[in-house]
Amino acid sequence: MRLTPADLREINLFKYYRLVRKWACKTYDILDADLELLIYLDCKDRFTRNDFIEGTYTYAWDKKRWDRLRQQGWIDTWRHRNRTTIKYSVFKVSAKGKRLITRMYSIMLGEEDIPVGTTSKFYKNKSYTDKVYNKAIDDMIKDKNR
């Protein structure tokens, strides 16, 4: 079954995308562009370094992005090259990254709420921006049509 634009509009999938993305970035200490790139790469399932480079064309240049995502555990090697039969390494989004993306989807679909407890890194009222986002989270949780 193929989804139509009307189906996406009906389930309000992108209604709170920005809020969920900001929550994920602050909670998991990842940049917005890196998170969106991980979503793109997760859709590809397995990818090469060239696929990664093609995915970064729409983002600001960041020379350290590849190394940062690998060191922080967002990208794992699925198959190493051996210089004879396998010419290049193949990578995949790590289990850590897949859990984050799946959690974002479940929050956007209304199956789960953004945590608002005292241990939540995002829900601490330190600045004006935090207070505004917390108000938006409260409104999102109260919204029965998401």
N, C-alpha and C positions, 0 to 999 in steps of 0.2 A: 504494500500500500504506500502510495506516495503522498507526502504532505503538501498542502497548498498554503499560499499566504493567508488565506482565511482561517485555516486550521491553527496556524501559529498565532494569529491575532486573537482567535477565540480562547486559546489557553493562556494568553498573556505571558508568553515565554520571556520576552525581552522587557517586560514592564519594570522589573527591578534589577536588570543586568548590571547597571553601573554601581548600584549599591552593593550587590553581591561581589562584584569584582574588587571594589575598594576594600570590602571586608576581607576577602581572600588575600589580597596583597599585603595588608597590614598584619593580619594574623600569621601568615606563613612567611613573612619577610621576603617578598618577591616583588619585582618591578612589574608595572602594568603591561609593558610591552613583552616582557618575558613570559608572563602568564598567558597572554593572548597567543604568543608563538607556541607555547606548550599545547594549547587547545588545538591549534592548527596541526602540529606534529602528531598529536594523539589521534586525529582523524586519519592521518596517513598510516598509522599503525607502526610500521618499520620504515626507517628512512636512512639516507646516507648524509654525509656531510654536505654534499651539493644540494640536497633537498632542504637542509637547514638554511643554507645560504640563500636559496630561492625564496624561502619563507620570510627572510629578514628584509627583503627589498622594500616593504612598506613601512618599516620602522626606522627610527633614527639610527645612524651608524653607531655601533657599540662594538669595538674591537674585542672586548673581554667577555662578551655575552656567552659564547660557546664554552669557554673554560669555566665561567661562573656557574652556568647551569650544570655542567658535569661535576664540578667540585661540591656543589650544594646538594647533589643527589637527585636532580630533576630528570637527568638523561642517563640511561645505562647503555652499555654496549651489549648488543644482542649476539653479534658474531664478529670476531676479530679477523682481520685480513692475515694472510700467510705469505703473501708476495708471489706465490706460484699459481695456485688454483683459484684463490679468492683474492681479487684485486683491490677490494676496498672493504672497510668495516661497515657494519650495519648497526644502527642504533634504534632505541625505542624509548618512549617516555617511561620513567621508572614507576614502580608501584606507588611511591609517594605522590608523584604527579598525577597518576590515574585516580588515586583516592581523592585528591583535591578537586579535580575536574568533575568527578562523579558527585561529590558533595555539593559543588556549585550548581550542577544540573538539578539535584534533588531540592535545593533551596529555591531555585527559580521556578520549579514546578509546584512548589508549595508542600512537598512531602516532608520537609524539615524546615525548622526555623533557625535563623542566625542566633548563636548563643548570646545571651545577654546577662550572664552571671557575673559575679565579681572577679572571677578568674579570667574572663574574656579580655584579651589584649585590646580588642577593638572598642569595647564598651566602657573604657575609663574616660571620664570627662576631664581631659587635660586642657583642651583648647576649644575655641569657638567651633572650629570645624568638627571636632569630635562630638560636640553637643548637637550640632545640626544633623550629623549622620545618625546619632542615637535616636533622635526624634524621627528620622526617616525609617529607621529599623522598627521602632515602635508602631509606626503607621503601617509598615509592611506586614508585621505580625498580625495586626488587627484586621487587615484586608482579607475578607473571606473569598474574594474573586480572583485569587492568584493561583 
